[in-house]
Amino acid sequence: MTRILLAAGLLAALAATPGYAQSVNLTGTYKCVQACRGGLVGYPAYITQNGPDLNLLTEAGEAYRAWPDWFSPATRIYVDAMNLGAVYSPDGVLIQFDNGTIWQRDIPAPPPVRRRR
């Protein structure tokens, strides 16, 4: 009987764990604004998110795969090939890598308003 209760408790605990998807969709174009590779400040960087998996294209044109950080999946990502983590803002506008590099989402300006005469 004790084993059945222990097994039931373990299953309930596993079912109650949170998912590992980011809290925001990070897909988009970013600009490197600080500590950019090769001094490429202002150059575009791109993220494509498919579920929890992320594809990154840096300002230097290097492609990497990333995924939610194991310990903080709702606020951090981890890039294994670079052995580097990053924290992102709750709205997904800023991404700050552990090496000091900062990407800011490139939000285009709204089109000009035409006024009728």
C-alpha positions in Angstrom: 0.0 0.0 0.0 2.9 2.4 0.8 4.5 1.8 -2.5 1.2 2.6 -4.3 0.9 5.9 -2.4 4.5 6.7 -3.1 4.1 6.0 -6.8 0.9 8.1 -6.9 2.6 11.0 -5.2 5.6 10.8 -7.5 3.3 10.9 -10.6 1.3 13.8 -9.2 4.5 15.8 -8.6 5.8 15.1 -12.1 2.5 16.2 -13.6 2.5 19.4 -11.6 5.9 20.7 -13.0 5.8 23.7 -15.2 6.4 23.5 -19.0 9.7 24.5 -20.4 8.5 27.0 -23.1 9.5 30.6 -23.0 7.0 33.1 -21.6 7.2 35.2 -24.8 7.9 34.5 -28.4 11.4 35.7 -29.2 11.1 35.3 -33.0 12.2 38.5 -34.7 14.9 40.8 -35.8 17.2 42.3 -33.2 20.1 44.8 -33.3 23.3 44.4 -31.4 23.6 47.4 -29.2 26.5 46.6 -26.8 29.6 44.4 -26.7 29.0 43.2 -30.3 31.4 40.8 -32.0 34.0 42.5 -34.1 32.5 45.9 -33.2 29.4 45.3 -35.3 27.2 47.7 -33.2 23.9 48.2 -34.9 24.1 45.1 -37.1 21.0 42.8 -37.2 20.7 39.5 -35.4 17.8 37.1 -35.9 15.9 34.6 -33.8 13.5 32.0 -35.0 11.5 30.2 -32.4 9.8 26.9 -33.0 8.2 25.7 -29.7 11.0 25.7 -27.1 13.8 25.5 -29.7 15.5 28.6 -30.9 17.7 29.3 -33.9 20.0 32.3 -33.6 21.9 34.2 -36.3 24.3 36.6 -34.6 25.4 40.0 -35.8 28.5 38.4 -37.1 26.5 35.9 -39.3 27.1 32.9 -37.1 24.3 30.4 -36.6 23.5 28.7 -33.3 20.8 26.6 -31.6 19.5 27.5 -28.2 16.7 26.4 -25.9 15.2 27.4 -22.5 17.7 27.3 -19.6 17.2 24.3 -17.4 17.0 26.3 -14.2 15.1 29.4 -15.4 13.1 28.4 -18.5 10.7 31.3 -18.4 13.5 34.0 -18.3 16.7 32.6 -19.7 18.0 30.7 -22.8 21.2 28.7 -23.2 23.4 28.5 -26.3 25.3 25.2 -25.9 27.8 25.7 -28.8 28.9 29.0 -27.2 28.6 27.7 -23.6 26.7 30.9 -23.0 23.4 31.8 -21.4 21.2 34.9 -21.8 18.4 36.5 -19.9 15.6 38.2 -21.8 13.1 40.9 -20.7 9.5 39.9 -19.9 8.3 41.6 -23.1 11.1 40.1 -25.2 12.6 43.4 -26.3 16.0 43.0 -24.7 18.3 39.9 -24.6 21.5 40.2 -22.5 24.0 37.5 -22.9 26.3 36.5 -20.0 29.4 37.8 -21.9 27.9 41.4 -21.9 26.4 41.4 -25.5 23.0 43.0 -25.6 20.5 42.6 -28.4 17.5 44.9 -28.7 14.4 44.0 -30.7 14.3 46.0 -34.0 10.8 47.5 -33.9 10.2 49.4 -37.2 8.8 52.9 -37.0 5.1 53.2 -37.9 4.3 54.5 -41.3 3.8 58.2 -41.7 0.3 59.5 -41.3 -1.2 61.1 -44.4 -3.4 64.0 -43.7 -6.2 64.9 -46.1 -6.6 68.6 -47.0 
